[in-house]
Amino acid sequence: MSRDFLEPGRLWLLLIVAALAVLYVVVLRWRSTASIRFTQMDLLDEIAPERPNWRRHLVAVLQLVGLAAAVIAIARPVDRATERTKSEGRILVAFDVSLSMEADDVDPSRFESARVAAREFIDEVDNNVEVGLISFSGVVDVAVDPTLDRSALDRGLDRLELDESTAIGDALSVSTRLLVNATDDASGDEAADQDDDVAPGVIVLLSDGETTVGRLTSEGAQEAADAGVPVFTIAFGTDAGVITDPVSGDRVPVPVRPADLELVAETTGGAAFVAETGGELAAVYDQIQMSLGDTLGEEIEIVKELTWRWALGAFLVLALAWALSLWWLRGMV
């Protein structure tokens, strides 16, 4: 949030207030000198029996403060902030937890490196943007519903565990329905004001392989496209990936397979990326973060004018000064 003025040029009137303050001090010094020259002190006390000393100064200061507040009100002060509506600020991170993510071609492993990068990506998302977490292997799990609570997402990432198979098509289907339902659950006014051209949200999908069970990847991608949900995909890993089969103990190659993910991005209007290291993955997330502004809609600037507050303050201060002057200075001629 920032503060400025709609009419900053009017602040020059503060110079008049400053000039009045200087004039007040000059008059005080002149009166002090005149009093010293008046040698008949008894007669002076009869003419001005009780001078209000500090009270008179307080009234003058209040008047100057009131005038300064009035000038600020004339300059029309405002608070500026940016907002993004909830329906425009929803991101689902779809995270592959198939066994192939255990490959150590990325240090220390695809899984651990991807988890660190996902955490950093979520931390960089604007605080007013809801983020959800989907994990998928042979089944799809909604680890964290879209939320503004970043600590809940941290805990969700910590709970992720590897399992067999890869269901990219099912993950896209579940993610799309979750975004659409979240938009439909918006309050009446918010839903009524929603722009039909704005996506219900976006999906950021990370995987190292291709669909082995469930719906075809193309079917899930088409469902997302029909709902207007763009998908940003990340193919993570290298062709040198190898894991140990948990049953036979054999070493099994698990090269990264980006073809399906490129199809998803093309179908949904998102973008496809490839990352072979943790550093490259972090850079990809940064690129996605920069792209989300166009996908989720522009932030709206909220301008809140504060003129009435400063005008009210000026009125109250000047009214107080007037009341005090009537009471304290009532004996002065």
Summary of the structure (lengths in Angstrom):
residues: 333
radius of gyration: 34.2
end to end distance: 50.7
largest distance: 117.7
contacts: 1052
relative contact order: 0.16
helix: 52%
strand: 19%
